[in-house]
Amino acid sequence: MTYNMTFFPNMMGHYDQDTAAVQIEPFLPLVNLNCSPDFHTFLCKAFVPACVKQIHVIHPCRRLCERVYSDCKQLLDTFGITWPEELECN
């Protein structure tokens, strides 16, 4: 990550980095397979969102979410990875 401040709870409802790290593990094969050039960025923004000046939290935008989901949908299905409701692009 290119930032050194984050905010919890994240959009997944995790209250600490340890919990977020455990919950992000099922997605790591997709990062390694590079299903989307934006997948790593998306996961970081969803699970460990950047916090700027301690007041502004940066979550992933809908366009980024839709692009990543579209790029990775086939591999999600192949590996049986469920896209969490909290990551829905709405």
VEXSE-700732 format. One record per residue: residue in one letter; x, y, z of N, C-alpha, C in turn. Coordinates in steps of 0.001 Angstrom, whole numbers, plus 500000, padded with zeros to 6 digits. Atoms other than C-alpha are relative to their C-alpha. Layout:
% VEXSE-700732
aXYZXYZXYZ;...
This chain:
% VEXSE-700732
m500839498826500000500000500000500000500886501239500000;t499224498769500099501190503483499249499607501022501058;y500422499075498953499594505027502331500322499402501372;n499628500488498670500328504812506037498923500233501062;m501111499849499070496974505679507623498779499311499407;t501209500680500445493823503595507423498888500240501006;f501163499743499161490358503622508932499232498705500226;f500863501127499660488298500990510742498840500513500825;p500287501193500773485666499749510674500047500283498500;n499978499882501452486142499146506968498601499728499459;m501333500190500576483253498706504529499487498575500172;m500391501381499738483227494990505382499544499838501453;g500390500044498605482574495827509053501088499478500928;h498889500465499162485988494687510305500527501165500831;y499545498955499100487321496599513284501506500049500192;d498540499955499865491024495771512968500669499333498798;q499262500516501149493714494854510457500148498487500035;d499868501455499905494087491297511768498766499298499433;t501238500584500515490444490495511043499901500205498494;a500033499722501435490653492163507638500957499079499248;a499007500864500650493775490141506799499479498572499846;v500555501358500070492026486847507589498892499927498944;q501131500003500922488951487795505561500402500245498544;i499539499727501364490969488888502523500669498770499370;e499262501179500480492767485517502243499338499260498837;p500591500731501129490188483815499951500211500677498644;f499832499264501239490836486528497361501441499984499474;l498591499954500395494628486116497261500320499201498738;p499713500675501276494606483482494476499669500863498789;l500376499134501116492857486028492262501013501122499800;v498935498997500113495516488626493045501188499371499279;n498858500686500608498209486090492138499759499660498536;l500325500304501392496391485170488909499784501254499167;n500129498710500679496070488863488057498746500056499118;c501242499998500769492431488545486990499608501410499558;s500254498606500359492250492336486908501209500832500417;p498874499142499606495003494955486885499671500886501206;d500440499139498902492951496820489513499574499229501248;f500527500806498903492131493917491839500696500304501329;h499252499709498770494881494608494388499570501347500577;t500422498662499562493942498300494565498595499954500585;f501378500113499523490265497431494951499949499351501386;l500008500689498704490913494972497786500560500886501110;c499425499108498985493128497450499619499002501075500411;k500959498936499681490520500197499369498773499480500743;a501165500577499332487758497847500536500333499496501402;f499669500641498726489565496020503346500852500878500918;v499144499108499197492127498618504511500010501377499328;p500137498734500719490870501974503216500991501067500466;a499088498903499686493271504877503025499249501101500727;c500549498890499250492669507734505391500944501181499786;v499186498832500305493892511174504352499715501087501029;k500107498926499009494558513846506965499075499634501151;q500773500538498882492769511659509549498515500334499966;i501426499674500046489360512838508361499302499509498741;h500602500375501280488806511622504801500374498562499651;v499777501409500310488412507875504107499742499784498518;i500126500243501441488942506694500527499581498553499763;h500537501321500339486720503734499588500062499821498479;p499994500201501455486670502114496139498734500582499376;c501161499441500691484394503825493646499257498888499259;r500848500981500681481587502023491834500635499532498695;r499393500364501293483385502105488488501133499003500182;l498911500922499709486455500409489956499433498641500407;c500628501233499545484262497811491678499422499219498819;e500622500672501139482318497031488503501041499430499044;r498939500462500901485493496736486433500683498753500568;v499338501133499358487167494393488920499077498787500009;y500947501115499948484043492258489354499839499369498620;s500139500500501372483599491960485592501250499230499566;d498735500648500378487275491098485063500180498651500695;c499694501168499172487326488472487842498845499025500159;k501191500825499803483804486991487675500234498539499648;q499795501385500423484857483883485780500877499232500992;l499128500671499033487674483079488214499339499873501369;l500748500117498753485448483809491212499141498736499958;d500855501174500160483045481179489902500833498717499964;t499139501175500125485852478744489032500507499543501365;f499454500337498692487331478906492543498925499903501089;g501076500062499015483932479036494267500094501076501063;i499859498881499064484716482371495885498744500856499918;t501212499187499941481607484228496985500374501466500122;w499803498551499938481587487958496333499127500510501141;p500783499593498834480528489381499725499004501117499690;e501033498991500178477378491452499905500552501411500234;e499425498689499684479414494304501405500832500563498845;l499216499542501155481441494462498170499158500207498754;e500862499744501155478431494747495889500249501410499497;c499592498725500613479035497602493503498956501101500057;n501003498951499894475867499513494331500409500941501084;
